[in-house]
Amino acid sequence: MAHFYRPTWAHIDLDAIGYNINQIRKTIPKHTSIMAVVKANGYGHGAVQVAKKALESGANKLAVALLEEALVLRDSGITAPILVFGRVAPADVHIATQNNITLTFFQKEWLEAVALHPSETPLEVHMKWDTGMGRVGVRTEEELTAILEALQKAKNIKLKGIYTHFATADEAACDHFNEQNSRFQQLKALFEKKWSSPVVYHTGNSAASSRYPEKMYDGIRFGIAMYGLYPSQTTKVEHPIDLKPAFSLHSRLIHVKKVEKGATISYGATYEAKTDEWIGTIPIGYADGWLRKLQGIDVLVNGKRMPIVGRICMDQTMIRLDQHYPIDTKVTLIGRQGREEISMDDVATWLDTINYEIPCIISDRVPRVYDSEYKS
Ligand SMILES: *Cc1c(COP(=O)(O)O)cnc(C)c1O
């Protein structure tokens, strides 16, 4: 990693990634393969580093959302199979073929457009079925029949897999999940009548694969849980597998001062010291994804909780300290210090969102550090 000068960083514990993959490996059947989902720069953890660690730890394949994200992995020398979940424009499909990247499709028109410009090496595709997510995918038997006819004619396109995605696999109520499963089985029955070459089937994300391991087909798509985060409160409480969070966020005090009672802190002068107080400044702000709405949440200093006071600025944030601390004292914004922890879920709850969103919004300006010397 390039040298960085600012004392603010995210530590990514790659051993935790390995641990989490081991946990799911022990849970799912032997023949079920693991696709490590590293879209959105590995959920903000660093796609290349996570992908390499995941492959070393027993993942068999990788998945991303965009063709660009697949190319980043190929450019780093990764040769494992990569599936792109999103729709790639027919005009760009040759880039995938040249780089041995598998694409997702779900439209007959897409197949026909791609088949117009056959490449020498065949394009590998997985077909997406919409069994109840309502996002992308083939929905009806008529659509499926028409697509298979078009596929039969498209000689340069090889169907390798079929998948669907669950909308509610992380929830306690399982009606919708069961409906999606039976819809998948219906479409699968029709497909198998009309198609003879072998394909792999995969349906499960982190929630489905950890909660219903016996229902997984040939593979799982393992995302959030690989990063050590539970897909929902329900799964966290159920605890079907043990997970270790990989992401922690740290900074250091760059200024410490004592202010007198009545002094105000930051824009708008919204915070007023109730007594003489020690105030510390840390170099992280909303431009780093440490959003203004996080005003008031605690951070950890010396193993103790200290609140963020006053408005969060673009590049800096103030905290109220319980005593004087030297410049360069470590401040943990997400993670553990001693017995105290500010979890990703705590930050997500504060922001009224889900843990998935938090590492994704910690911006590129925050260097991701993988060395174990940074371990907290
Ligand atoms: C993001 C994504 C996943 C991973 O989901 P997690 O809940 O993070 O495990 C799996 N499949 C598809 C199609 C996705 O877009």
The ligand as an SDF file (V2000), in Angstrom:
LIG
                    3D

 15 15  0  0  0  0  0  0  0  0999 V2000
  -24.4860   -8.7780   -3.0750 C   0  0  0  0  0  0  0  0  0  0  0  0
  -25.0420  -10.0570   -3.5360 C   0  0  0  0  0  0  0  0  0  0  0  0
  -24.8230  -11.2350   -2.7990 C   0  0  0  0  0  0  0  0  0  0  0  0
  -24.1790  -11.2540   -1.4380 C   0  0  0  0  0  0  0  0  0  0  0  0
  -25.1580  -11.0230   -0.4540 O   0  0  0  0  0  0  0  0  0  0  0  0
  -24.7760  -11.0300    1.0980 P   0  0  0  0  0  0  0  0  0  0  0  0
  -26.0650  -10.7390    1.7750 O   0  0  0  0  0  0  0  0  0  0  0  0
  -23.7960   -9.9120    1.2780 O   0  0  0  0  0  0  0  0  0  0  0  0
  -24.1910  -12.3400    1.4050 O   0  0  0  0  0  0  0  0  0  0  0  0
  -25.2550  -12.4300   -3.3530 C   0  0  0  0  0  0  0  0  0  0  0  0
  -25.8800  -12.4610   -4.5470 N   0  0  0  0  0  0  0  0  0  0  0  0
  -26.1260  -11.3490   -5.2670 C   0  0  0  0  0  0  0  0  0  0  0  0
  -26.8170  -11.4490   -6.5710 C   0  0  0  0  0  0  0  0  0  0  0  0
  -25.7350  -10.1030   -4.7720 C   0  0  0  0  0  0  0  0  0  0  0  0
  -25.9960   -9.0030   -5.4850 O   0  0  0  0  0  0  0  0  0  0  0  0
  1  2  1  0
  2  3  1  0
  2 14  2  0
  3  4  1  0
  3 10  2  0
  4  5  1  0
  5  6  1  0
  6  7  2  0
  6  8  1  0
  6  9  1  0
 10 11  1  0
 11 12  2  0
 12 13  1  0
 12 14  1  0
 14 15  1  0
M  END
$$$$
